[in-house]
Amino acid sequence: MAFIDHFTSLEDSRSQIHKKYELIDVMFLTDVIILSGAEGWKVIKQFGG
């Protein structure tokens, strides 16, 4: 099963006003960064931003 298949059924409850990225993009980026050894949201934000 592909990565995308695991997350396509998730409902995106974020506000449409400030949404810059699709939920699947955020999920993928977060997972890849964590698998690379990042610890905490600050590092994820720095890498993804």
Backbone torsions as a table, in degrees:
resi	resn	phi	psi	omega
1	MET	NA	135.9	-178.5
2	ALA	-76.8	156.1	178.9
3	PHE	-52.6	-47.0	-175.7
4	ILE	-61.2	-33.9	-179.1
5	ASP	-63.6	-29.5	-179.3
6	HIS	-71.7	-27.2	-171.1
7	PHE	-113.2	-5.7	-177.5
8	THR	-68.3	-22.8	-179.1
9	SER	-85.2	-5.9	178.9
10	LEU	-70.9	139.4	176.9
11	GLU	-89.1	130.9	179.6
12	ASP	-89.5	106.7	-175.6
13	SER	-97.7	10.7	180.0
14	ARG	-73.3	154.2	177.7
15	SER	-65.8	139.6	179.6
16	GLN	-72.0	-19.4	-174.9
17	ILE	-64.5	-46.6	-173.6
18	HIS	-108.1	11.2	-177.0
19	LYS	-77.7	115.9	-179.9
20	LYS	-99.8	-29.5	-173.3
21	TYR	-127.2	151.4	175.6
22	GLU	-68.5	149.9	-178.4
23	LEU	-58.8	-40.7	-178.6
24	ILE	-62.5	-35.0	178.4
25	ASP	-66.9	-41.9	179.1
26	VAL	-65.7	-43.6	179.9
27	MET	-63.3	-43.8	-179.7
28	PHE	-63.6	-48.7	-179.3
29	LEU	-59.2	-45.9	-179.7
30	THR	-61.8	-45.5	180.0
31	ASP	-63.8	-43.6	-179.7
32	VAL	-64.2	-42.2	-179.8
33	ILE	-66.0	-41.5	178.6
34	ILE	-65.0	-42.4	177.7
35	LEU	-64.3	-24.1	178.3
36	SER	-82.5	-5.1	174.5
37	GLY	109.0	4.5	179.5
38	ALA	-68.4	146.0	177.9
39	GLU	-127.5	112.7	174.8
40	GLY	100.8	158.2	-176.0
41	TRP	-69.4	-28.9	-179.8
42	LYS	-61.0	-44.3	179.2
43	VAL	-67.9	-41.2	179.0
44	ILE	-61.8	-44.0	179.3
45	LYS	-63.4	-42.8	180.0
46	GLN	-63.3	-43.2	-178.9
47	PHE	-70.4	-43.2	-175.3
48	GLY	-81.4	-18.7	-174.1
49	GLY	-84.2	NA	NA
